[in-house]
Amino acid sequence: MTYTLACKDAGVDCDFVAKGETEEQVLAEGIKHVKEVHGYTDEQVNDPKFLEESKKIIKKT
Ligand SMILES: [Zn+2]
């Protein structure tokens, strides 16, 4: 099973897709990406709401 997290599913005009074997891995990839590319701060990525919303758009294939 592969987990994917697409930036565009968060409503961002970006083609980045994080892939991993666990939800945690994909979330970590996504967090790294939004910090590097979208300028998110540690505070923003540690916000429980942000994490919850991010988990909602993770897809299992
Ligand atoms: Zn992105």
N, CA, C, O and the ligand as a Tripos MOL2 file, in Angstrom:
@<TRIPOS>MOLECULE
protein
  245   243    62     0     0
PROTEIN
NO_CHARGES

@<TRIPOS>ATOM
      1 N           0.8410   -1.2030    0.0000 N.3       1 MET1
      2 CA          0.0000    0.0000    0.0000 C.3       1 MET1
      3 C           0.8750    1.2520    0.0000 C.2       1 MET1
      4 O           1.8310    1.3700    0.7660 O.2       1 MET1
      5 N           0.5160    2.1750   -0.8800 N.am      2 THR2
      6 CA          1.2710    3.4210   -0.9700 C.3       2 THR2
      7 C           0.3930    4.5910   -0.5350 C.2       2 THR2
      8 O          -0.7760    4.6930   -0.9080 O.2       2 THR2
      9 N           0.9820    5.4500    0.2480 N.am      3 TYR3
     10 CA          0.2810    6.6460    0.6720 C.3       3 TYR3
     11 C           0.7960    7.8130   -0.1470 C.2       3 TYR3
     12 O           2.0010    7.9530   -0.3560 O.2       3 TYR3
     13 N          -0.1200    8.6490   -0.6090 N.am      4 THR4
     14 CA          0.2940    9.8380   -1.3520 C.3       4 THR4
     15 C          -0.3970   11.0750   -0.7900 C.2       4 THR4
     16 O          -1.5240   11.0300   -0.2970 O.2       4 THR4
     17 N           0.3290   12.1690   -0.8900 N.am      5 LEU5
     18 CA         -0.1890   13.4530   -0.4220 C.3       5 LEU5
     19 C           0.1380   14.4810   -1.4990 C.2       5 LEU5
     20 O           1.2980   14.8360   -1.7060 O.2       5 LEU5
     21 N          -0.9070   14.9540   -2.1820 N.am      6 ALA6
     22 CA         -0.7090   15.9000   -3.2780 C.3       6 ALA6
     23 C          -0.9670   17.3130   -2.8010 C.2       6 ALA6
     24 O          -1.9920   17.6140   -2.1880 O.2       6 ALA6
     25 N          -0.0110   18.1640   -3.0980 N.am      7 CYS7
     26 CA         -0.1160   19.5690   -2.7190 C.3       7 CYS7
     27 C          -1.3910   20.2030   -3.2780 C.2       7 CYS7
     28 O          -2.0580   20.9820   -2.5970 O.2       7 CYS7
     29 N          -1.7170   19.8610   -4.5240 N.am      8 LYS8
     30 CA         -2.8850   20.4990   -5.1330 C.3       8 LYS8
     31 C          -4.1960   20.1370   -4.4320 C.2       8 LYS8
     32 O          -5.1720   20.8830   -4.5210 O.2       8 LYS8
     33 N          -4.2220   19.0080   -3.7430 N.am      9 ASP9
     34 CA         -5.4180   18.6380   -2.9860 C.3       9 ASP9
     35 C          -5.6260   19.5420   -1.7760 C.2       9 ASP9
     36 O          -6.7050   19.5810   -1.1860 O.2       9 ASP9
     37 N          -4.5720   20.2630   -1.4220 N.am     10 ALA10
     38 CA         -4.6800   21.2220   -0.3260 C.3      10 ALA10
     39 C          -5.0810   22.5910   -0.8700 C.2      10 ALA10
     40 O          -5.1390   23.5720   -0.1290 O.2      10 ALA10
     41 N          -5.3600   22.6450   -2.1830 N.am     11 GLY11
     42 CA         -5.7850   23.8860   -2.7980 C.3      11 GLY11
     43 C          -4.6420   24.7770   -3.2380 C.2      11 GLY11
     44 O          -4.8240   25.9620   -3.5160 O.2      11 GLY11
     45 N          -3.4430   24.1720   -3.2970 N.am     12 VAL12
     46 CA         -2.2740   24.9350   -3.7070 C.3      12 VAL12
     47 C          -1.9490   24.6010   -5.1590 C.2      12 VAL12
     48 O          -2.0240   23.4400   -5.5620 O.2      12 VAL12
     49 N          -1.5920   25.6080   -5.9420 N.am     13 ASP13
     50 CA         -1.2380   25.3920   -7.3370 C.3      13 ASP13
     51 C           0.1970   24.8970   -7.4110 C.2      13 ASP13
     52 O           1.1260   25.6670   -7.6570 O.2      13 ASP13
     53 N           0.3650   23.5820   -7.1920 N.am     14 CYS14
     54 CA          1.6900   22.9890   -7.0960 C.3      14 CYS14
     55 C           1.5680   21.5150   -7.4640 C.2      14 CYS14
     56 O           0.6070   20.8520   -7.0730 O.2      14 CYS14
     57 N           2.5370   21.0020   -8.2130 N.am     15 ASP15
     58 CA          2.4590   19.6210   -8.6860 C.3      15 ASP15
     59 C           3.1510   18.6140   -7.7750 C.2      15 ASP15
     60 O           3.2720   17.4390   -8.1210 O.2      15 ASP15
     61 N           3.6010   19.0700   -6.6230 N.am     16 PHE16
     62 CA          4.3140   18.1610   -5.7250 C.3      16 PHE16
     63 C           3.4000   17.0660   -5.1710 C.2      16 PHE16
     64 O           2.2800   17.3300   -4.7330 O.2      16 PHE16
     65 N           3.9020   15.8390   -5.2010 N.am     17 VAL17
     66 CA          3.1840   14.7220   -4.5810 C.3      17 VAL17
     67 C           4.1660   13.9520   -3.7070 C.2      17 VAL17
     68 O           5.1910   13.4680   -4.1880 O.2      17 VAL17
     69 N           3.8500   13.8420   -2.4270 N.am     18 ALA18
     70 CA          4.6830   13.0650   -1.5070 C.3      18 ALA18
     71 C           4.2050   11.6240   -1.5390 C.2      18 ALA18
     72 O           3.0030   11.3610   -1.5620 O.2      18 ALA18
     73 N           5.1590   10.6810   -1.5410 N.am     19 LYS19
     74 CA          4.7890    9.2720   -1.5470 C.3      19 LYS19
     75 C           5.5510    8.5420   -0.4540 C.2      19 LYS19
     76 O           6.7100    8.8480   -0.1730 O.2      19 LYS19
     77 N           4.8810    7.5710    0.1560 N.am     20 GLY20
     78 CA          5.5480    6.8030    1.1850 C.3      20 GLY20
     79 C           4.7700    5.5680    1.5550 C.2      20 GLY20
     80 O           3.6560    5.3510    1.0780 O.2      20 GLY20
     81 N           5.3630    4.7590    2.4100 N.am     21 GLU21
     82 CA          4.7060    3.5070    2.8000 C.3      21 GLU21
     83 C           3.8770    3.6350    4.0630 C.2      21 GLU21
     84 O           3.0960    2.7450    4.3970 O.2      21 GLU21
     85 N           4.0490    4.7400    4.7580 N.am     22 THR22
     86 CA          3.2370    4.9890    5.9470 C.3      22 THR22
     87 C           2.7150    6.4170    5.9090 C.2      22 THR22
     88 O           3.2670    7.2820    5.2290 O.2      22 THR22
     89 N           1.6420    6.6440    6.6530 N.am     23 GLU23
     90 CA          1.0440    7.9650    6.7220 C.3      23 GLU23
     91 C           2.0520    8.9680    7.3080 C.2      23 GLU23
     92 O           2.1450   10.1120    6.8630 O.2      23 GLU23
     93 N           2.7970    8.5080    8.3100 N.am     24 GLU24
     94 CA          3.7780    9.3730    8.9730 C.3      24 GLU24
     95 C           4.8590    9.8340    8.0010 C.2      24 GLU24
     96 O           5.2840   10.9890    8.0050 O.2      24 GLU24
     97 N           5.2910    8.8780    7.1630 N.am     25 GLN25
     98 CA          6.3470    9.1650    6.1980 C.3      25 GLN25
     99 C           5.8930   10.2280    5.1900 C.2      25 GLN25
    100 O           6.6310   11.1610    4.8750 O.2      25 GLN25
    101 N           4.6650   10.0640    4.6970 N.am     26 VAL26
    102 CA          4.1190   10.9880    3.7220 C.3      26 VAL26
    103 C           3.9190   12.3690    4.3420 C.2      26 VAL26
    104 O           4.1850   13.3950    3.7170 O.2      26 VAL26
    105 N           3.4560   12.3670    5.5590 N.am     27 LEU27
    106 CA          3.2350   13.6230    6.2580 C.3      27 LEU27
    107 C           4.5650   14.3540    6.4780 C.2      27 LEU27
    108 O           4.6550   15.5710    6.3120 O.2      27 LEU27
    109 N           5.5830   13.5950    6.8510 N.am     28 ALA28
    110 CA          6.9080   14.1790    7.0640 C.3      28 ALA28
    111 C           7.4560   14.7680    5.7630 C.2      28 ALA28
    112 O           8.0560   15.8430    5.7580 O.2      28 ALA28
    113 N           7.2390   14.0470    4.6620 N.am     29 GLU29
    114 CA          7.6640   14.5240    3.3370 C.3      29 GLU29
    115 C           6.9370   15.8200    2.9850 C.2      29 GLU29
    116 O           7.5350   16.7890    2.5170 O.2      29 GLU29
    117 N           5.6450   15.8010    3.2250 N.am     30 GLY30
    118 CA          4.8210   16.9650    2.9140 C.3      30 GLY30
    119 C           5.2310   18.1750    3.7210 C.2      30 GLY30
    120 O           5.2830   19.2920    3.2060 O.2      30 GLY30
    121 N           5.5200   17.9470    4.9820 N.am     31 ILE31
    122 CA          5.9340   19.0390    5.8690 C.3      31 ILE31
    123 C           7.2570   19.6310    5.3950 C.2      31 ILE31
    124 O           7.4340   20.8490    5.3620 O.2      31 ILE31
    125 N           8.1820   18.7440    5.0300 N.am     32 LYS32
    126 CA          9.4850   19.1910    4.5380 C.3      32 LYS32
    127 C           9.2730   20.0570    3.2890 C.2      32 LYS32
    128 O           9.9030   21.1020    3.1280 O.2      32 LYS32
    129 N           8.3850   19.6020    2.4220 N.am     33 HIS33
    130 CA          8.0960   20.3120    1.1800 C.3      33 HIS33
    131 C           7.4880   21.6950    1.4240 C.2      33 HIS33
    132 O           7.9580   22.6840    0.8630 O.2      33 HIS33
    133 N           6.4600   21.7680    2.2470 N.am     34 VAL34
    134 CA          5.8130   23.0770    2.4340 C.3      34 VAL34
    135 C           6.7450   24.0820    3.1210 C.2      34 VAL34
    136 O           6.6390   25.2900    2.9080 O.2      34 VAL34
    137 N           7.6570   23.5610    3.9480 N.am     35 LYS35
    138 CA          8.6200   24.4550    4.5870 C.3      35 LYS35
    139 C           9.6310   24.9720    3.5720 C.2      35 LYS35
    140 O           9.9640   26.1570    3.5610 O.2      35 LYS35
    141 N          10.1170   24.0700    2.7180 N.am     36 GLU36
    142 CA         11.1420   24.4470    1.7440 C.3      36 GLU36
    143 C          10.5820   25.2800    0.5910 C.2      36 GLU36
    144 O          11.1790   26.2720    0.1730 O.2      36 GLU36
    145 N           9.4200   24.8520    0.0870 N.am     37 VAL37
    146 CA          8.8920   25.4780   -1.1230 C.3      37 VAL37
    147 C           7.8720   26.5740   -0.8500 C.2      37 VAL37
    148 O           7.8440   27.5890   -1.5470 O.2      37 VAL37
    149 N           7.0420   26.3730    0.1570 N.am     38 HIS38
    150 CA          5.9760   27.3320    0.4010 C.3      38 HIS38
    151 C           6.2380   28.2490    1.5930 C.2      38 HIS38
    152 O           5.3990   29.0730    1.9560 O.2      38 HIS38
    153 N           7.4080   28.0940    2.1890 N.am     39 GLY39
    154 CA          7.8080   29.0100    3.2470 C.3      39 GLY39
    155 C           7.0420   28.8770    4.5580 C.2      39 GLY39
    156 O           6.9530   29.8350    5.3260 O.2      39 GLY39
    157 N           6.4860   27.6830    4.8170 N.am     40 TYR40
    158 CA          5.7810   27.4740    6.0800 C.3      40 TYR40
    159 C           6.7720   27.4860    7.2400 C.2      40 TYR40
    160 O           7.9180   27.0620    7.0970 O.2      40 TYR40
    161 N           6.3170   27.9730    8.3770 N.am     41 THR41
    162 CA          7.1580   28.0170    9.5740 C.3      41 THR41
    163 C           6.9240   26.7570   10.4120 C.2      41 THR41
    164 O           5.9500   26.0340   10.2020 O.2      41 THR41
    165 N           7.8260   26.5030   11.3600 N.am     42 ASP42
    166 CA          7.6680   25.3640   12.2690 C.3      42 ASP42
    167 C           6.3290   25.4550   12.9990 C.2      42 ASP42
    168 O           5.6480   24.4540   13.2170 O.2      42 ASP42
    169 N           5.9790   26.6670   13.3650 N.am     43 GLU43
    170 CA          4.7160   26.8900   14.0680 C.3      43 GLU43
    171 C           3.5250   26.4340   13.2200 C.2      43 GLU43
    172 O           2.6110   25.7680   13.7070 O.2      43 GLU43
    173 N           3.5630   26.8090   11.9550 N.am     44 GLN44
    174 CA          2.4660   26.4520   11.0450 C.3      44 GLN44
    175 C           2.3600   24.9470   10.8280 C.2      44 GLN44
    176 O           1.2600   24.3960   10.8220 O.2      44 GLN44
    177 N           3.4900   24.2860   10.6500 N.am     45 VAL45
    178 CA          3.4300   22.8510   10.3700 C.3      45 VAL45
    179 C           3.1650   22.0140   11.6220 C.2      45 VAL45
    180 O           2.8380   20.8310   11.5230 O.2      45 VAL45
    181 N           3.3040   22.6220   12.7850 N.am     46 ASN46
    182 CA          3.0060   21.8930   14.0220 C.3      46 ASN46
    183 C           1.6090   22.1900   14.5510 C.2      46 ASN46
    184 O           1.1970   21.6830   15.5950 O.2      46 ASN46
    185 N           0.8990   23.0190   13.8110 N.am     47 ASP47
    186 CA         -0.4680   23.3610   14.1790 C.3      47 ASP47
    187 C          -1.3490   22.1150   14.0140 C.2      47 ASP47
    188 O          -1.4040   21.5410   12.9260 O.2      47 ASP47
    189 N          -2.0320   21.6950   15.0750 N.am     48 PRO48
    190 CA         -2.8770   20.4890   14.9810 C.3      48 PRO48
    191 C          -3.8930   20.5470   13.8480 C.2      48 PRO48
    192 O          -4.2160   19.5220   13.2470 O.2      48 PRO48
    193 N          -4.3980   21.7450   13.5560 N.am     49 LYS49
    194 CA         -5.3640   21.8950   12.4680 C.3      49 LYS49
    195 C          -4.7240   21.6010   11.1230 C.2      49 LYS49
    196 O          -5.3150   20.9440   10.2660 O.2      49 LYS49
    197 N          -3.5070   22.0970   10.9550 N.am     50 PHE50
    198 CA         -2.7760   21.8530    9.7140 C.3      50 PHE50
    199 C          -2.5350   20.3580    9.5440 C.2      50 PHE50
    200 O          -2.7220   19.8120    8.4570 O.2      50 PHE50
    201 N          -2.1240   19.7040   10.6120 N.am     51 LEU51
    202 CA         -1.8360   18.2720   10.5630 C.3      51 LEU51
    203 C          -3.0960   17.4680   10.2670 C.2      51 LEU51
    204 O          -3.0730   16.4990    9.5090 O.2      51 LEU51
    205 N          -4.1820   17.8870   10.8750 N.am     52 GLU52
    206 CA         -5.4610   17.2000   10.6620 C.3      52 GLU52
    207 C          -5.9130   17.3300    9.2050 C.2      52 GLU52
    208 O          -6.3200   16.3530    8.5780 O.2      52 GLU52
    209 N          -5.8330   18.5580    8.6790 N.am     53 GLU53
    210 CA         -6.2270   18.8030    7.2940 C.3      53 GLU53
    211 C          -5.3230   18.0330    6.3290 C.2      53 GLU53
    212 O          -5.7850   17.5090    5.3160 O.2      53 GLU53
    213 N          -4.0520   17.9730    6.6500 N.am     54 SER54
    214 CA         -3.1090   17.2700    5.7950 C.3      54 SER54
    215 C          -3.4130   15.7770    5.7550 C.2      54 SER54
    216 O          -3.3610   15.1490    4.6980 O.2      54 SER54
    217 N          -3.7300   15.2210    6.9140 N.am     55 LYS55
    218 CA         -4.0490   13.7990    6.9790 C.3      55 LYS55
    219 C          -5.2950   13.4620    6.1740 C.2      55 LYS55
    220 O          -5.4080   12.3740    5.6090 O.2      55 LYS55
    221 N          -6.2280   14.4060    6.1290 N.am     56 LYS56
    222 CA         -7.4760   14.1910    5.3970 C.3      56 LYS56
    223 C          -7.2540   14.0100    3.9130 C.2      56 LYS56
    224 O          -8.0050   13.2890    3.2560 O.2      56 LYS56
    225 N          -6.2330   14.6540    3.3740 N.am     57 ILE57
    226 CA         -6.0190   14.5770    1.9250 C.3      57 ILE57
    227 C          -5.0200   13.5020    1.5230 C.2      57 ILE57
    228 O          -4.7150   13.3410    0.3410 O.2      57 ILE57
    229 N          -4.5140   12.7720    2.5010 N.am     58 ILE58
    230 CA         -3.6210   11.6470    2.1880 C.3      58 ILE58
    231 C          -4.4590   10.5220    1.5730 C.2      58 ILE58
    232 O          -5.5180   10.1600    2.0850 O.2      58 ILE58
    233 N          -3.9510    9.9780    0.4550 N.am     59 LYS59
    234 CA         -4.6800    8.8980   -0.2220 C.3      59 LYS59
    235 C          -3.9090    7.6000   -0.1290 C.2      59 LYS59
    236 O          -2.6790    7.5890   -0.1770 O.2      59 LYS59
    237 N          -4.6270    6.5260    0.0020 N.am     60 LYS60
    238 CA         -4.0080    5.1930    0.0220 C.3      60 LYS60
    239 C          -4.2700    4.5040   -1.3030 C.2      60 LYS60
    240 O          -5.4080    4.4380   -1.7670 O.2      60 LYS60
    241 N          -3.2260    4.0000   -1.9010 N.am     61 THR61
    242 CA         -3.4140    3.2780   -3.1700 C.3      61 THR61
    243 C          -2.6820    1.9380   -3.1200 C.2      61 THR61
    244 O          -2.7150    1.1800   -4.0890 O.2      61 THR61
    245 ZN          3.7620   22.3550   -2.9800 Zn       62 ZN62
@<TRIPOS>BOND
     1     1     2 1
     2     2     3 1
     3     3     4 2
     4     3     5 am
     5     5     6 1
     6     6     7 1
     7     7     8 2
     8     7     9 am
     9     9    10 1
    10    10    11 1
    11    11    12 2
    12    11    13 am
    13    13    14 1
    14    14    15 1
    15    15    16 2
    16    15    17 am
    17    17    18 1
    18    18    19 1
    19    19    20 2
    20    19    21 am
    21    21    22 1
    22    22    23 1
    23    23    24 2
    24    23    25 am
    25    25    26 1
    26    26    27 1
    27    27    28 2
    28    27    29 am
    29    29    30 1
    30    30    31 1
    31    31    32 2
    32    31    33 am
    33    33    34 1
    34    34    35 1
    35    35    36 2
    36    35    37 am
    37    37    38 1
    38    38    39 1
    39    39    40 2
    40    39    41 am
    41    41    42 1
    42    42    43 1
    43    43    44 2
    44    43    45 am
    45    45    46 1
    46    46    47 1
    47    47    48 2
    48    47    49 am
    49    49    50 1
    50    50    51 1
    51    51    52 2
    52    51    53 am
    53    53    54 1
    54    54    55 1
    55    55    56 2
    56    55    57 am
    57    57    58 1
    58    58    59 1
    59    59    60 2
    60    59    61 am
    61    61    62 1
    62    62    63 1
    63    63    64 2
    64    63    65 am
    65    65    66 1
    66    66    67 1
    67    67    68 2
    68    67    69 am
    69    69    70 1
    70    70    71 1
    71    71    72 2
    72    71    73 am
    73    73    74 1
    74    74    75 1
    75    75    76 2
    76    75    77 am
    77    77    78 1
    78    78    79 1
    79    79    80 2
    80    79    81 am
    81    81    82 1
    82    82    83 1
    83    83    84 2
    84    83    85 am
    85    85    86 1
    86    86    87 1
    87    87    88 2
    88    87    89 am
    89    89    90 1
    90    90    91 1
    91    91    92 2
    92    91    93 am
    93    93    94 1
    94    94    95 1
    95    95    96 2
    96    95    97 am
    97    97    98 1
    98    98    99 1
    99    99   100 2
   100    99   101 am
   101   101   102 1
   102   102   103 1
   103   103   104 2
   104   103   105 am
   105   105   106 1
   106   106   107 1
   107   107   108 2
   108   107   109 am
   109   109   110 1
   110   110   111 1
   111   111   112 2
   112   111   113 am
   113   113   114 1
   114   114   115 1
   115   115   116 2
   116   115   117 am
   117   117   118 1
   118   118   119 1
   119   119   120 2
   120   119   121 am
   121   121   122 1
   122   122   123 1
   123   123   124 2
   124   123   125 am
   125   125   126 1
   126   126   127 1
   127   127   128 2
   128   127   129 am
   129   129   130 1
   130   130   131 1
   131   131   132 2
   132   131   133 am
   133   133   134 1
   134   134   135 1
   135   135   136 2
   136   135   137 am
   137   137   138 1
   138   138   139 1
   139   139   140 2
   140   139   141 am
   141   141   142 1
   142   142   143 1
   143   143   144 2
   144   143   145 am
   145   145   146 1
   146   146   147 1
   147   147   148 2
   148   147   149 am
   149   149   150 1
   150   150   151 1
   151   151   152 2
   152   151   153 am
   153   153   154 1
   154   154   155 1
   155   155   156 2
   156   155   157 am
   157   157   158 1
   158   158   159 1
   159   159   160 2
   160   159   161 am
   161   161   162 1
   162   162   163 1
   163   163   164 2
   164   163   165 am
   165   165   166 1
   166   166   167 1
   167   167   168 2
   168   167   169 am
   169   169   170 1
   170   170   171 1
   171   171   172 2
   172   171   173 am
   173   173   174 1
   174   174   175 1
   175   175   176 2
   176   175   177 am
   177   177   178 1
   178   178   179 1
   179   179   180 2
   180   179   181 am
   181   181   182 1
   182   182   183 1
   183   183   184 2
   184   183   185 am
   185   185   186 1
   186   186   187 1
   187   187   188 2
   188   187   189 am
   189   189   190 1
   190   190   191 1
   191   191   192 2
   192   191   193 am
   193   193   194 1
   194   194   195 1
   195   195   196 2
   196   195   197 am
   197   197   198 1
   198   198   199 1
   199   199   200 2
   200   199   201 am
   201   201   202 1
   202   202   203 1
   203   203   204 2
   204   203   205 am
   205   205   206 1
   206   206   207 1
   207   207   208 2
   208   207   209 am
   209   209   210 1
   210   210   211 1
   211   211   212 2
   212   211   213 am
   213   213   214 1
   214   214   215 1
   215   215   216 2
   216   215   217 am
   217   217   218 1
   218   218   219 1
   219   219   220 2
   220   219   221 am
   221   221   222 1
   222   222   223 1
   223   223   224 2
   224   223   225 am
   225   225   226 1
   226   226   227 1
   227   227   228 2
   228   227   229 am
   229   229   230 1
   230   230   231 1
   231   231   232 2
   232   231   233 am
   233   233   234 1
   234   234   235 1
   235   235   236 2
   236   235   237 am
   237   237   238 1
   238   238   239 1
   239   239   240 2
   240   239   241 am
   241   241   242 1
   242   242   243 1
   243   243   244 2
@<TRIPOS>SUBSTRUCTURE
     1 MET1         2 RESIDUE 1 A MET
     2 THR2         6 RESIDUE 1 A THR
     3 TYR3        10 RESIDUE 1 A TYR
     4 THR4        14 RESIDUE 1 A THR
     5 LEU5        18 RESIDUE 1 A LEU
     6 ALA6        22 RESIDUE 1 A ALA
     7 CYS7        26 RESIDUE 1 A CYS
     8 LYS8        30 RESIDUE 1 A LYS
     9 ASP9        34 RESIDUE 1 A ASP
    10 ALA10       38 RESIDUE 1 A ALA
    11 GLY11       42 RESIDUE 1 A GLY
    12 VAL12       46 RESIDUE 1 A VAL
    13 ASP13       50 RESIDUE 1 A ASP
    14 CYS14       54 RESIDUE 1 A CYS
    15 ASP15       58 RESIDUE 1 A ASP
    16 PHE16       62 RESIDUE 1 A PHE
    17 VAL17       66 RESIDUE 1 A VAL
    18 ALA18       70 RESIDUE 1 A ALA
    19 LYS19       74 RESIDUE 1 A LYS
    20 GLY20       78 RESIDUE 1 A GLY
    21 GLU21       82 RESIDUE 1 A GLU
    22 THR22       86 RESIDUE 1 A THR
    23 GLU23       90 RESIDUE 1 A GLU
    24 GLU24       94 RESIDUE 1 A GLU
    25 GLN25       98 RESIDUE 1 A GLN
    26 VAL26      102 RESIDUE 1 A VAL
    27 LEU27      106 RESIDUE 1 A LEU
    28 ALA28      110 RESIDUE 1 A ALA
    29 GLU29      114 RESIDUE 1 A GLU
    30 GLY30      118 RESIDUE 1 A GLY
    31 ILE31      122 RESIDUE 1 A ILE
    32 LYS32      126 RESIDUE 1 A LYS
    33 HIS33      130 RESIDUE 1 A HIS
    34 VAL34      134 RESIDUE 1 A VAL
    35 LYS35      138 RESIDUE 1 A LYS
    36 GLU36      142 RESIDUE 1 A GLU
    37 VAL37      146 RESIDUE 1 A VAL
    38 HIS38      150 RESIDUE 1 A HIS
    39 GLY39      154 RESIDUE 1 A GLY
    40 TYR40      158 RESIDUE 1 A TYR
    41 THR41      162 RESIDUE 1 A THR
    42 ASP42      166 RESIDUE 1 A ASP
    43 GLU43      170 RESIDUE 1 A GLU
    44 GLN44      174 RESIDUE 1 A GLN
    45 VAL45      178 RESIDUE 1 A VAL
    46 ASN46      182 RESIDUE 1 A ASN
    47 ASP47      186 RESIDUE 1 A ASP
    48 PRO48      190 RESIDUE 1 A PRO
    49 LYS49      194 RESIDUE 1 A LYS
    50 PHE50      198 RESIDUE 1 A PHE
    51 LEU51      202 RESIDUE 1 A LEU
    52 GLU52      206 RESIDUE 1 A GLU
    53 GLU53      210 RESIDUE 1 A GLU
    54 SER54      214 RESIDUE 1 A SER
    55 LYS55      218 RESIDUE 1 A LYS
    56 LYS56      222 RESIDUE 1 A LYS
    57 ILE57      226 RESIDUE 1 A ILE
    58 ILE58      230 RESIDUE 1 A ILE
    59 LYS59      234 RESIDUE 1 A LYS
    60 LYS60      238 RESIDUE 1 A LYS
    61 THR61      242 RESIDUE 1 A THR
    62 ZN62       245 GROUP 0 **** ****
